[in-house]
Amino acid sequence: MHNVNPHVPKLPRQSGAALVVGLILLAIITLLAIGGMNTAALELIMAGNEQYRQKAFAAAEAGIETALTKLATVPQDGNEKEVTATAPGADAGEKYTTKSKYMGDDLNVPGFSSGKFVGFHYEIKSEGQAARGARSEQNQGAFVIQSAGGGGAFSSIVPPTATTPTP
């Protein structure tokens, strides 16, 4: 018993093209979403690496600042004095290594009375380290001026005594 209404037109047979187009669009959207997630994950890692690089830079700066306060302990024999420490207030794994070296002195400091002052040249190299292998290297020169022949920490240079001609 087939009940066919003669007033309803017979529909043409569909081939399923809409289903195929829909699946292709769904696949394209899925690939775009996966690509977006990968890009976001990569940007997150890059932002983290930048933070670690900045922490390494701050550790190296802390090393320079600490080494500047301890210049009086650097031997004046031309050998480097190496110090490794953790930066104040730093996270675990953040540290610095400084190498301070006495480079020489200048008995005639420009702009000062000749022989009255002495200048000591130092070079400080600092390397800061943080997580994920982040590193920062900084070099700093220092020039300490002190009155010649006067005690204190920088007393290794004593100017020659002036000789007066004998009549």
SVG drawing of the C-alpha trace seen along z (x, -y; Angstrom):
<svg xmlns="http://www.w3.org/2000/svg" viewBox="-3 -76 129 78">
<polyline fill="none" stroke="black" stroke-width="0.4" points="0.0,0.0 1.6,-2.9 -0.2,-6.1 1.1,-8.8 -0.5,-12.1 -0.7,-13.2 -0.6,-17.0 2.8,-16.8 5.7,-17.0 8.3,-14.3 11.6,-15.6 14.8,-15.1 17.3,-12.7 20.0,-14.5 23.6,-13.4 25.0,-14.6 27.1,-17.5 26.1,-19.6 27.5,-17.0 30.8,-16.9 31.1,-20.7 30.3,-20.8 32.9,-18.3 35.6,-20.1 34.7,-23.4 34.8,-21.6 38.3,-20.2 39.6,-23.7 38.2,-25.3 39.8,-22.5 43.2,-23.0 43.0,-26.8 42.1,-26.2 45.1,-23.8 47.4,-26.3 46.1,-29.1 46.7,-27.0 50.2,-26.2 50.9,-29.9 49.6,-30.8 51.6,-28.1 54.8,-29.3 54.1,-32.9 53.7,-31.9 57.1,-30.1 58.7,-33.2 57.2,-35.5 58.6,-33.2 62.0,-33.1 62.0,-37.0 61.2,-37.0 64.1,-34.7 66.4,-36.8 65.4,-39.9 66.1,-38.0 69.5,-37.0 70.2,-40.6 69.1,-41.8 71.4,-39.1 74.3,-40.4 73.6,-43.9 73.5,-42.9 76.9,-41.3 78.3,-44.5 76.8,-46.6 78.2,-44.1 81.6,-44.0 81.8,-47.8 81.3,-47.9 84.2,-45.3 86.8,-46.9 89.1,-47.4 89.4,-43.6 90.6,-43.1 94.3,-42.2 96.5,-44.7 98.6,-42.0 96.7,-41.8 94.9,-38.5 91.2,-38.3 89.1,-37.9 86.1,-35.7 82.9,-35.7 79.8,-33.6 76.7,-34.4 72.9,-34.5 71.4,-37.9 69.6,-39.5 65.9,-38.7 66.4,-36.3 64.6,-33.1 66.3,-29.7 68.7,-29.2 69.3,-32.9 72.9,-33.7 75.8,-35.8 79.5,-35.3 81.8,-38.4 85.5,-38.7 87.1,-41.8 90.6,-42.7 93.0,-45.5 94.2,-47.0 96.7,-49.6 97.0,-53.0 97.4,-56.6 99.6,-58.9 98.7,-62.0 95.0,-62.1 93.8,-64.7 92.0,-67.7 93.8,-67.2 97.0,-68.5 99.9,-66.4 101.1,-63.8 98.4,-64.6 95.9,-62.0 96.1,-58.6 93.6,-56.8 93.1,-53.0 91.7,-51.3 89.5,-48.2 87.5,-46.0 84.5,-44.0 82.9,-41.2 79.6,-39.9 77.5,-37.0 74.0,-36.5 72.2,-33.2 68.5,-32.2 66.3,-29.3 66.1,-27.7 69.7,-28.6 69.1,-32.3 72.4,-34.3 73.5,-37.9 77.0,-39.2 78.0,-42.7 81.3,-44.5 82.0,-47.6 85.0,-49.7 85.7,-51.5 88.2,-54.3 88.8,-55.0 90.4,-58.3 92.2,-58.7 94.6,-61.1 98.2,-59.8 99.9,-58.2 96.9,-58.3 95.8,-55.2 92.5,-53.6 91.8,-50.5 93.6,-51.8 97.0,-52.5 99.3,-50.5 100.5,-53.5 102.8,-56.0 104.2,-58.7 107.9,-59.3 109.0,-61.8 110.2,-65.1 113.9,-65.8 115.1,-69.3 118.3,-70.3 121.2,-70.8 123.1,-74.0"/>
</svg>
